[in-house]
């Protein structure tokens, strides 16, 4: 996967969509509980595919919606 999709990059991208500061997002908290919804998740998937994460699947991210889990999945 694309190296530029670090935990910090993911946190910043999600924060931009949720209109909050990256520091407000707990990397281990469920992102749906923090305001993420399926439409925003689709936008993130599109963005990250543009950055090189071509194998990313929406279902995989929706199943375990934490920044830390996503960071592990996206940097494999």
Buried (B, 14 or more C-beta within 10 A) or exposed (E): BBEEBEBEBBBEBBBEBBEEEBEEBBBEEEBBEBBBEEEBBEEBBEBBEEBBBEEBEEEBBBEEBBBBBBBEBBBE
